[in-house]
């Protein structure tokens, strides 16, 4: 049985930024949305969330460079909404369903 990675405060903060960016974004875009975190920290969190199946990654062009772009999966959105519902980070509100 596959062990499901629990959403923590870092996941919630990064996932909230990705969702606010229309559910997708490059590492640099997401890093700029979270000023209190280093770009390396955001990159590590995105990679961990990808490994857990909450995000998928693909290559895309950003500012004339090929960079990694992350997109929220249904499992990621569900886990985020569940984490917000149980108040992992109380100040983050669940986004409205699209």
PyMOL commands that set and color helices and strands:
alter all, ss='L'
color gray80, all
select helices_A, chain A and resi 9-20+27-33+39-51+74-85
alter helices_A, ss='H'
color red, helices_A
select strands_A, chain A and resi 24-26+55-62+65-72
alter strands_A, ss='S'
color yellow, strands_A
deselect
rebuild
show_as cartoon
